[in-house]
Amino acid sequence: MKDEPKLKCLAQAAQALGRAQSSEAQWSEISRLVDSIFGYSLLTGLAFLKEQRLMRRIFSSDETPNPSGGFKATGKGPWSVQVLDRGRPYIGSDEADIRAVFSEAELLIERGLHSVLNLPIWGAGCVIGSLNLLSHRHAYDQADGQLIDLVSGICAPFAFAVEHLGPVALPTL
């Protein structure tokens, strides 16, 4: 994509997200946007519950390997520090990278998901979640950092879904 089509896509997404009247409409637009800019085979959206150091899956484009509603402990490893604490994206290129960050790595790899792009989502000055895009090997190696930041910023309205999660029964870990 040249710059002009990318800008048009980003502008359309920003307007559509602002006008979306439900979280389903927001996720539909977020899915369309990240697919047109980066591509993906699996997209998940996770809310970050900072106090508990947990991620809660609030969206999945495929419920089989990654159903909505599930929780994941974040720990304090390099991925958590980079994405959740520093708010910087993470790009994993191959199966070794998938294994380093996903507890369900073997299931993902079996499905042909060998690379990952994690986009931190900011709200009210801190990371409130992430978008996780998975695809074939090396799919995101050349991802443009400015586009990553723009898409992350445009997708911040998914905070609406985070703010309206209501009381959450936390899992016993």
KELUMMAR-40372 format. One record per residue (C-alpha): residue number from 1; x, y, z; residue in three letters. Coordinates in steps of 0.2 Angstrom, whole numbers, plus 5000, padded with zeros to 4 digits. Example, Ala and Ser with C-alpha at 12.3 -4.5 7.8 and 13.67 -1.06 7.14 Angstrom:
KELUMMAR-40372
> 1 5062 4978 5039 ALA
> 2 5068 4995 5036 SER
This chain:
KELUMMAR-40372
> 1 5000 5000 5000 MET
> 2 5006 5017 4996 LYS
> 3 5005 5031 5009 ASP
> 4 4988 5039 5003 GLU
> 5 4978 5022 5003 PRO
> 6 4985 5019 5021 LYS
> 7 4980 5036 5027 LEU
> 8 4963 5034 5019 LYS
> 9 4961 5017 5028 CYS
> 10 4966 5025 5044 LEU
> 11 4955 5040 5042 ALA
> 12 4940 5029 5038 GLN
> 13 4943 5017 5053 ALA
> 14 4945 5032 5065 ALA
> 15 4928 5039 5059 GLN
> 16 4920 5021 5060 ALA
> 17 4926 5018 5077 LEU
> 18 4920 5034 5084 GLY
> 19 4903 5031 5077 ARG
> 20 4902 5013 5082 ALA
> 21 4887 5010 5094 GLN
> 22 4892 4993 5101 SER
> 23 4908 4984 5105 SER
> 24 4904 4972 5091 GLU
> 25 4904 4986 5079 ALA
> 26 4920 4992 5086 GLN
> 27 4928 4975 5084 TRP
> 28 4922 4973 5067 SER
> 29 4931 4989 5062 GLU
> 30 4946 4985 5072 ILE
> 31 4947 4968 5063 SER
> 32 4945 4976 5046 ARG
> 33 4958 4989 5050 LEU
> 34 4972 4978 5056 VAL
> 35 4969 4966 5042 ASP
> 36 4970 4979 5028 SER
> 37 4986 4987 5036 ILE
> 38 4995 4971 5043 PHE
> 39 4985 4956 5039 GLY
> 40 4982 4942 5051 TYR
> 41 4976 4924 5052 SER
> 42 4971 4926 5071 LEU
> 43 4967 4942 5080 LEU
> 44 4963 4943 5098 THR
> 45 4960 4958 5110 GLY
> 46 4965 4957 5128 LEU
> 47 4961 4969 5142 ALA
> 48 4975 4971 5155 PHE
> 49 4970 4970 5173 LEU
> 50 4986 4978 5180 LYS
> 51 4983 4975 5198 GLU
> 52 4981 4957 5196 GLN
> 53 4994 4956 5182 ARG
> 54 4981 4946 5171 LEU
> 55 4976 4948 5153 MET
> 56 4957 4944 5149 ARG
> 57 4953 4940 5131 ARG
> 58 4939 4951 5126 ILE
> 59 4939 4947 5107 PHE
> 60 4944 4933 5096 SER
> 61 4942 4931 5078 SER
> 62 4943 4912 5080 ASP
> 63 4936 4905 5097 GLU
> 64 4943 4888 5094 THR
> 65 4961 4891 5099 PRO
> 66 4958 4907 5109 ASN
> 67 4940 4909 5116 PRO
> 68 4934 4925 5123 SER
> 69 4933 4927 5142 GLY
> 70 4949 4917 5146 GLY
> 71 4962 4924 5157 PHE
> 72 4981 4923 5156 LYS
> 73 4994 4927 5169 ALA
> 74 5007 4940 5162 THR
> 75 5021 4937 5174 GLY
> 76 5036 4949 5173 LYS
> 77 5046 4942 5158 GLY
> 78 5053 4951 5143 PRO
> 79 5037 4951 5134 TRP
> 80 5027 4958 5148 SER
> 81 5040 4972 5152 VAL
> 82 5040 4977 5134 GLN
> 83 5022 4977 5129 VAL
> 84 5013 4980 5146 LEU
> 85 5025 4990 5156 ASP
> 86 5034 5000 5143 ARG
> 87 5019 5000 5130 GLY
> 88 5030 4995 5116 ARG
> 89 5025 4983 5102 PRO
> 90 5032 4966 5101 TYR
> 91 5036 4957 5084 ILE
> 92 5039 4938 5084 GLY
> 93 5045 4931 5068 SER
> 94 5045 4912 5070 ASP
> 95 5040 4897 5081 GLU
> 96 5054 4900 5094 ALA
> 97 5046 4917 5096 ASP
> 98 5029 4910 5098 ILE
> 99 5035 4898 5111 ARG
> 100 5043 4911 5121 ALA
> 101 5027 4921 5124 VAL
> 102 5012 4910 5122 PHE
> 103 5007 4896 5134 SER
> 104 4997 4889 5120 GLU
> 105 5011 4890 5108 ALA
> 106 5010 4872 5101 GLU
> 107 4991 4874 5097 LEU
> 108 4995 4890 5088 LEU
> 109 5010 4883 5078 ILE
> 110 4999 4867 5073 GLU
> 111 4987 4880 5066 ARG
> 112 5000 4888 5055 GLY
> 113 5002 4903 5067 LEU
> 114 5021 4906 5067 HIS
> 115 5023 4925 5069 SER
> 116 5015 4938 5080 VAL
> 117 5013 4957 5081 LEU
> 118 5007 4963 5098 ASN
> 119 5001 4981 5099 LEU
> 120 4999 4989 5116 PRO
> 121 4983 4999 5118 ILE
> 122 4984 5014 5129 TRP
> 123 4971 5023 5139 GLY
> 124 4971 5036 5152 ALA
> 125 4990 5036 5152 GLY
> 126 4994 5017 5154 CYS
> 127 4992 5001 5144 VAL
> 128 4975 4995 5146 ILE
> 129 4976 4980 5134 GLY
> 130 4984 4973 5118 SER
> 131 4979 4968 5101 LEU
> 132 4988 4951 5096 ASN
> 133 4989 4947 5077 LEU
> 134 4996 4930 5072 LEU
> 135 5000 4924 5055 SER
> 136 5013 4915 5045 HIS
> 137 5032 4915 5048 ARG
> 138 5040 4932 5046 HIS
> 139 5023 4941 5042 ALA
> 140 5027 4956 5053 TYR
> 141 5046 4958 5051 ASP
> 142 5044 4973 5040 GLN
> 143 5030 4981 5050 ALA
> 144 5031 5000 5050 ASP
> 145 5033 5007 5068 GLY
> 146 5023 5023 5064 GLN
> 147 5009 5012 5057 LEU
> 148 5009 5002 5072 ILE
> 149 5008 5017 5083 ASP
> 150 4994 5025 5073 LEU
> 151 4984 5009 5073 VAL
> 152 4986 5007 5091 SER
> 153 4981 5024 5094 GLY
> 154 4965 5023 5083 ILE
> 155 4960 5007 5091 CYS
> 156 4961 5014 5109 ALA
> 157 4942 5016 5109 PRO
> 158 4941 4998 5112 PHE
> 159 4944 5005 5130 ALA
> 160 4925 5007 5130 PHE
> 161 4924 4988 5131 ALA
> 162 4937 4987 5145 VAL
> 163 4927 5001 5155 GLU
> 164 4911 4991 5154 HIS
> 165 4917 4974 5158 LEU
> 166 4908 4975 5175 GLY
> 167 4913 4965 5190 PRO
> 168 4926 4951 5185 VAL
> 169 4927 4935 5194 ALA
> 170 4946 4932 5194 LEU
> 171 4952 4914 5191 PRO
> 172 4962 4905 5205 THR
> 173 4980 4903 5199 LEU
